[in-house]
C-alpha cells in the first residue's frame, strides 16, 4: 500500500503548488487524487513522463489546501 509523507520543499520548486504526498506507483497516485477530490481539494501530479514502480511522483496541491490535504490522507490511511 502507499506510504504518505509531507514534503518540505519550498513553493518555488513547483511554482504555486506544494507537494502533499510522494508516491511510487501510478495506482497510489490515482487513489490519493480521488481521496483529495472527494474532500474538495484540487490536485495534480509532478514527476517524470515515464512512470512505473520505484519512480517517485508527487501529488501537488495549492498552499492553502496543503495542511487539509495532509490531514485527509493521514486520516483515511492511518492503518497503512
C-alpha positions, 0 to 999 in steps of 0.5 A: 500500500502507499506510504504518505509523507509531507514534503518540505520543499519550498513553493518555488520548486513547483511554482504555486503548488506544494507537494502533499504526498510522494508516491511510487506507483501510478495506482497510489497516485490515482487513489490519493487524487480521488481521496483529495477530490472527494474532500474538495481539494484540487490536485495534480501530479509532478514527476517524470513522463515515464512512470512505473514502480520505484519512480517517485511522483508527487501529488501537488496541491495549492498552499492553502489546501496543503495542511487539509490535504495532509490531514485527509490522507493521514486520516483515511490511511492511518492503518497503512 
